[in-house]
Each structure stands twice: as structure tokens, then as C-alpha cells.
């Protein structure tokens, strides 16, 4: 299963079941997760962890 098919299946789930309110939640979770992973070894890390 490719990553693109997972996104397509998730979009179909949102569209069919009219759960569009889940999209911003998932977007921000992915954004924060990516931010933490990319900055964990840099000098920015203490400032990022201070936000949480």
C-alpha cells in the first residue's frame, strides 16, 4: 500500500461520511509531528519543546 493510496482512502472516508472536521486535526498533528522530528537534533529543539 503506497502513501498516496492511504491519503486517497482517508479523503474518501472524510467525503463519504461527511467528517470534514477531522481534516484540520489530522493536518496539525502531522505538522507538529514533522516539526518535532525535524528539529530534535538542532539548536532549535529547546525552544520547540518549551511550547509543549
Secondary structure, 3 states (H helix, E strand, C coil): CCHHHHHHHHHHHHHHHCCCHHHHHHHHHHHHHHHHHHHCCCCCHHHHHHHC
